[in-house]
């Protein structure tokens, strides 16, 4: 019996690499033959998505997948909040600098306009 508690007598285990969203991903499929495994993968992932031909593996050979797939732990709500605040601080610094530059340019333009303006004559 395998890990799911299902008796697997006639199916072989095949390892193949497929393209999913532009990235190469190793996956396992159970099939009667290499051709059957390829057809199953093409049906599931698309005709041109099978990058490598399926290779038959041993029943106990789960290290091929386990070594390549490393899950990323989700952030705790506190960590997510801290990351969000850090990103907001960086954006706020950029916005502050842009606003200071805009105001400085506006002041400079106003000074230049006043210098170029001829003095008005009293009547």
VENSUL-V316636 format. One record per helix or strand of 2 or more residues. SS is the DSSP state (2 for helix, 1 for strand). FROM is the first residue (numbers start at 1). TO is the last residue. If there is no record, write none. Layout:
<<SS & FROM & TO> <SS & FROM & TO>>
//
This chain:
<<1 & 12 & 20> <1 & 23 & 31> <2 & 34 & 45> <1 & 55 & 57> <2 & 63 & 66> <2 & 77 & 116>>
//
